[in-house]
């Protein structure tokens, strides 16, 4: 007897029947209308301060991580953020530890920035 998988969290495999597209669209439109003036400008370099503050509070409450908003940055995607992280670490270390198995694109990005990847 095989059990049916209720939620499949596989990367890039969203079930379109389970996505609330209409609700998502309505909320996106509402957000864009309320921030219309800001839409033509770049935001703060390290991400929106209010969002960084909420992430800081989440990290403290749920993960026990003590940090400041100045220690957090928000970027447009994992590749951009990994690139920024690699630039920050390039003078500090020659190797980065990464879980194995892990996301192969992350491993490639780290290697492409000149780091050795140590599997853990």
Backbone torsions as a table, in degrees:
resi	resn	phi	psi	omega
1	UNK	NA	122.4	-179.9
2	UNK	-99.7	137.9	177.5
3	UNK	-86.9	146.0	-179.8
4	UNK	-86.2	136.2	179.7
5	UNK	-79.4	121.9	-178.1
6	UNK	-81.7	-41.1	-179.1
7	UNK	-128.5	122.5	178.3
8	UNK	-107.0	110.6	-176.5
9	UNK	-93.5	14.6	179.7
10	UNK	-58.8	135.0	-178.0
11	UNK	-56.1	130.2	174.6
12	UNK	74.2	12.8	-176.4
13	UNK	-121.1	57.4	179.4
14	UNK	-76.8	143.2	177.4
15	UNK	-89.1	110.4	-176.8
16	UNK	-61.9	-23.7	178.3
17	UNK	-70.9	-19.9	-177.4
18	UNK	-98.8	-4.5	-178.4
19	UNK	-89.1	131.0	178.5
20	UNK	-82.6	69.7	-173.2
21	UNK	-58.1	-45.6	-178.5
22	UNK	-60.9	-44.6	179.0
23	UNK	-64.7	-43.6	178.8
24	UNK	-59.3	-45.3	-179.7
25	UNK	-62.6	-44.8	179.8
26	UNK	-61.0	-44.0	-179.3
27	UNK	-69.5	-37.2	176.4
28	UNK	-62.7	-45.8	179.3
29	UNK	-61.8	-41.9	178.2
30	UNK	-62.0	-43.4	179.7
31	UNK	-63.9	-44.5	-179.3
32	UNK	-64.1	-43.6	179.1
33	UNK	-62.3	-39.9	-177.1
34	UNK	-74.2	-19.2	-179.2
35	UNK	-118.5	23.7	-173.0
36	UNK	-54.2	-41.3	-177.9
37	UNK	-63.3	-34.8	-178.1
38	UNK	-80.6	-12.2	-172.6
39	UNK	-64.6	-21.5	-177.5
40	UNK	-96.2	6.4	-178.6
41	UNK	-120.1	150.9	171.3
42	UNK	-70.2	146.1	176.2
43	UNK	-83.7	-176.4	177.2
44	UNK	-57.5	144.3	-173.0
45	UNK	-56.3	-38.1	-175.9
46	UNK	-100.4	10.8	179.2
47	UNK	106.8	165.4	-178.2
48	UNK	-64.0	127.0	-177.2
49	UNK	-56.8	-41.0	-179.2
50	UNK	-64.9	-39.6	177.5
51	UNK	-66.3	-42.2	178.0
52	UNK	-62.1	-37.3	177.8
53	UNK	-65.8	-41.8	178.2
54	UNK	-65.3	-39.1	176.8
55	UNK	-65.1	-40.7	177.5
56	UNK	-59.0	-45.7	179.6
57	UNK	-64.1	-41.6	177.1
58	UNK	-59.7	-48.4	-178.9
59	UNK	-59.8	-39.5	179.2
60	UNK	-68.2	-48.9	-174.2
61	UNK	-70.8	-46.8	-172.6
62	UNK	-95.0	-22.1	-176.2
63	UNK	-119.8	-7.2	-179.8
64	UNK	70.5	22.0	-178.4
65	UNK	-93.1	122.8	175.9
66	UNK	-95.3	116.0	177.4
67	UNK	-151.9	172.3	175.4
68	UNK	-110.0	164.0	177.5
69	UNK	-63.7	-26.3	177.9
70	UNK	-67.7	-18.3	178.8
71	UNK	-90.6	-1.0	-178.9
72	UNK	-112.6	140.9	169.8
73	UNK	-136.9	150.9	-178.2
74	UNK	-119.6	129.9	-179.0
75	UNK	-128.9	171.7	-177.3
76	UNK	-87.9	74.2	174.6
77	UNK	107.0	159.5	-175.0
78	UNK	-65.5	-37.1	-178.0
79	UNK	-67.0	-42.0	177.3
80	UNK	-61.9	-47.3	-178.1
81	UNK	-65.0	-40.9	177.0
82	UNK	-63.2	-40.7	177.2
83	UNK	-60.8	-43.1	177.5
84	UNK	-63.2	-43.9	179.1
85	UNK	-61.5	-43.2	178.8
86	UNK	-62.4	-38.8	177.7
87	UNK	-65.1	-38.0	178.9
88	UNK	-67.9	-32.2	-174.9
89	UNK	-94.8	-8.1	-170.8
90	UNK	-59.1	-31.0	179.3
91	UNK	-92.8	-2.8	-175.6
92	UNK	-99.7	-31.2	-173.3
93	UNK	-156.8	160.1	177.6
94	UNK	-106.7	-9.9	-176.8
95	UNK	-135.4	148.6	176.9
96	UNK	-128.1	133.2	177.9
97	UNK	-85.6	141.2	-178.3
98	UNK	-146.0	143.9	179.8
99	UNK	-63.7	147.4	179.2
100	UNK	-135.5	115.6	10.2
101	UNK	-78.7	155.9	178.4
102	UNK	-148.5	-179.3	-177.7
103	UNK	-69.0	116.2	-173.2
104	UNK	-61.8	-29.8	-180.0
105	UNK	-69.4	-36.0	176.2
106	UNK	-63.4	-46.2	178.8
107	UNK	-58.2	-45.6	179.9
108	UNK	-63.6	-42.3	-180.0
109	UNK	-61.6	-44.3	179.6
110	UNK	-63.5	-45.3	178.9
111	UNK	-63.0	-40.0	-179.8
112	UNK	-64.7	-19.3	175.5
113	UNK	-91.8	7.8	173.5
114	UNK	91.5	9.8	179.5
115	UNK	-92.5	148.1	166.5
116	UNK	-81.5	143.9	179.3
117	UNK	-108.7	120.0	177.7
118	UNK	-97.6	120.2	-179.1
119	UNK	-76.9	137.5	175.3
120	UNK	-130.4	NA	NA
